[in-house]
């Protein structure tokens, strides 16, 4: 219950549940340990069937019209399209290494898939971000470099910008010196509105100020060690976008 933040129902599903998407009547749970989407009747709170996706299914998203599911099969390196009405797999699209994150445009025309560990692969299909045409379905564009480890995706309300969180490596930094930020934790905005995908904005939030500490206070005369202590290291694991005001919340 969103108003009380109390659990109202507990439903047994397949092992290792990692993601969920829902219509008004059904919920679809990515059960990674069983390689399936577990289908749950929301009225009864009972699982009704399972749809096989592939080894270690990692995520699932639902188109805005509620007609199509996109699930990710990381071992097969596929985005798997499922018809909600029939619960049948309608297409499998090769997307690249370790697909883990998926978001769908608000108009349902496109989807974007990101691999969690594409940046450390030597394979040919190591695109960090893949754009899919949902109607086809097929890959329409690929972005080769966003980061070495990607932690999440979000899309703007107008579908013109995709946001990714992830790690970039500072090759000039020293692993023995924390001040060099060898591993840079970034939020990256990618403009997908035009014929060419381009990186529009990058923010490094490797070290964030704790609540109650202002930027001015952090920049006041102090020792390098104290300045470092004020900025706490972070690791990025996901993104959520607030549709009301456009804010991004980074986990």
C-alpha positions in Angstrom: 0.0 0.0 0.0 1.7 3.2 -1.2 0.1 5.4 1.4 1.0 3.3 4.4 4.1 1.5 3.0 2.7 -1.7 4.4 2.8 -5.0 2.6 -0.7 -6.1 1.7 0.0 -9.4 0.0 2.8 -12.0 -0.2 2.9 -14.2 -3.3 5.2 -17.2 -3.8 7.0 -17.0 -7.2 9.9 -18.7 -8.8 13.3 -18.7 -7.2 15.6 -15.6 -7.2 13.0 -13.0 -8.3 14.8 -9.9 -9.6 12.2 -7.7 -11.4 8.5 -7.2 -11.9 6.1 -5.6 -14.3 2.4 -5.4 -13.9 -1.0 -4.7 -15.6 -4.2 -4.0 -13.7 -4.9 -7.8 -13.5 -1.5 -9.6 -13.9 2.0 -9.3 -12.5 5.0 -10.7 -14.3 8.0 -11.6 -12.2 11.5 -12.3 -13.6 12.4 -15.5 -11.7 16.1 -15.7 -12.5 16.7 -18.9 -10.7 14.2 -20.7 -12.9 14.7 -18.9 -16.2 11.1 -17.9 -16.4 8.6 -15.1 -16.0 6.2 -16.1 -13.2 2.7 -14.9 -14.1 0.6 -13.8 -11.0 -3.1 -13.2 -10.9 -3.3 -10.0 -8.9 -6.9 -10.6 -7.8 -6.2 -14.0 -6.2 -2.5 -13.4 -5.4 -1.6 -16.7 -6.9 0.9 -17.6 -9.7 -1.0 -19.1 -12.7 1.8 -20.1 -15.1 5.4 -19.6 -16.1 6.8 -18.4 -19.4 10.3 -19.7 -20.3 12.6 -16.9 -21.3 16.2 -18.2 -21.1 19.0 -18.8 -18.7 19.0 -16.4 -15.7 16.4 -14.0 -17.0 17.5 -10.7 -15.6 14.8 -8.1 -16.1 11.3 -7.4 -17.6 9.4 -4.3 -18.8 5.9 -3.7 -20.1 5.0 -1.5 -23.0 2.6 1.4 -22.0 -0.3 -0.2 -23.8 0.1 -3.3 -21.7 0.3 -5.6 -24.8 4.0 -6.5 -24.9 6.5 -7.7 -22.4 10.3 -7.4 -23.0 12.3 -9.7 -20.9 16.1 -10.1 -21.0 18.0 -13.4 -21.4 21.7 -12.5 -20.5 23.2 -15.9 -21.3 21.6 -16.0 -24.8 22.2 -12.2 -25.1 18.6 -11.6 -26.2 15.7 -9.3 -25.6 12.7 -11.6 -25.6 9.3 -10.3 -26.7 6.2 -11.8 -25.1 2.5 -11.2 -26.1 0.6 -10.4 -22.9 -2.7 -11.7 -24.3 -1.4 -15.1 -25.3 1.7 -15.3 -23.1 3.6 -16.6 -26.1 7.1 -15.5 -27.1 6.8 -13.7 -30.4 10.4 -12.7 -31.1 14.0 -13.0 -29.8 16.4 -10.2 -30.7 20.2 -10.4 -30.2 21.3 -7.3 -28.2 24.8 -7.9 -26.9 26.7 -9.1 -23.9 25.0 -9.5 -20.5 21.7 -7.6 -21.0 20.5 -6.5 -17.6 18.7 -3.2 -17.8 15.7 -2.3 -20.0 13.4 0.8 -20.4 10.6 1.5 -22.9 9.8 4.9 -24.4 6.6 6.5 -23.1 4.9 6.1 -26.5 6.0 2.4 -26.7 7.7 2.7 -30.0 11.3 2.1 -28.8 13.1 0.3 -26.0 16.7 0.5 -24.8 18.7 -2.3 -23.4 22.0 -2.0 -21.5 24.5 -4.7 -20.6 25.8 -4.6 -17.1 29.4 -5.7 -18.0 29.7 -4.8 -21.7 32.7 -2.5 -21.3 35.0 -5.3 -20.1 34.2 -7.6 -23.0 36.3 -8.3 -26.0 33.4 -9.6 -28.1 32.1 -7.9 -31.2 28.6 -7.4 -29.9 29.7 -5.4 -26.8 27.5 -2.4 -27.4 26.8 -0.7 -24.0 23.3 0.6 -25.1 21.1 -1.0 -27.7 18.0 0.7 -29.1 15.2 -1.5 -30.3 12.2 -0.9 -32.5 9.3 -2.5 -30.7 7.1 -2.8 -33.7 9.6 -4.7 -35.9 11.0 -5.9 -33.4 14.7 -5.4 -34.2 17.8 -3.5 -33.2 17.8 0.0 -34.7 20.9 1.6 -33.2 23.9 0.7 -30.9 26.0 2.9 -28.6 29.5 1.3 -28.1 30.8 3.2 -25.1 29.1 4.5 -21.9 31.0 2.8 -19.1 32.7 -0.4 -18.0 29.9 -1.4 -15.6 26.4 0.0 -16.0 24.0 0.1 -13.1 20.7 1.2 -14.5 18.6 3.0 -17.1 15.8 5.5 -17.1 14.0 7.5 -19.9 12.6 11.0 -20.0 8.9 11.6 -20.2 9.2 12.8 -23.8 11.4 9.8 -24.8 14.2 12.1 -26.1 16.8 11.3 -23.4 18.0 8.0 -21.9 19.8 8.2 -18.6 22.4 5.6 -17.6 24.3 5.1 -14.4 27.7 3.4 -14.4 31.4 3.3 -13.7 34.1 4.7 -15.9 37.8 4.0 -15.3 40.3 6.8 -14.9 43.4 5.2 -16.5 45.6 8.0 -15.2 44.6 7.5 -11.6 46.4 5.4 -9.0 44.7 2.6 -7.2 46.7 3.5 -4.0 45.5 7.1 -4.0 41.8 7.6 -3.2 41.9 11.2 -4.3 42.4 10.3 -7.9 39.0 8.5 -8.1 40.3 5.7 -10.2 36.7 4.4 -10.6 34.4 7.2 -11.5 30.7 6.7 -10.8 28.7 8.6 -13.4 25.2 9.5 -14.5 25.1 9.9 -18.3 22.4 11.5 -20.3 22.2 10.2 -23.9 20.2 12.2 -26.5 18.3 9.7 -28.6 16.0 12.2 -30.3 18.0 12.7 -33.6 19.4 10.5 -36.3 22.7 10.3 -34.4 22.8 9.1 -30.7 25.1 11.5 -28.7 26.2 11.9 -25.1 24.5 15.1 -24.0 25.5 15.4 -20.3 27.8 13.6 -17.8 27.8 14.1 -14.0 30.5 12.5 -11.8 29.0 11.7 -8.4 31.8 9.5 -7.3 31.9 11.2 -3.9 28.7 12.9 -2.7 28.3 15.2 0.2 26.3 13.9 3.2 23.1 15.6 4.2 23.8 18.8 6.2 27.1 19.5 4.5 27.0 22.3 2.0 29.2 22.7 -1.1 30.6 25.9 0.4 31.5 24.1 3.6 33.2 21.3 1.7 35.3 23.9 -0.2 36.3 25.8 2.9 40.0 25.7 3.9 40.7 22.3 5.3 43.2 19.4 5.0 43.1 17.2 1.9 42.3 14.3 4.1 39.3 16.1 5.7 38.0 17.2 2.3 38.1 13.6 1.1 36.3 12.4 4.2 33.5 14.8 3.6 32.7 13.3 0.2 31.5 9.8 0.7 32.2 7.2 -2.0 29.1 5.8 -3.8 28.4 2.9 -6.0 25.5 3.2 -8.5 23.0 0.3 -8.7 20.0 1.8 -10.4 18.0 4.8 -11.6 14.4 5.9 -11.1 12.9 9.0 -12.8 10.1 11.1 -11.2 7.6 11.8 -14.0 6.1 14.7 -12.1 9.2 16.9 -12.0 11.8 15.1 -13.9 14.1 14.4 -11.0 16.4 11.4 -11.1 16.9 9.3 -8.1 20.1 7.3 -8.1 20.4 4.1 -6.0 
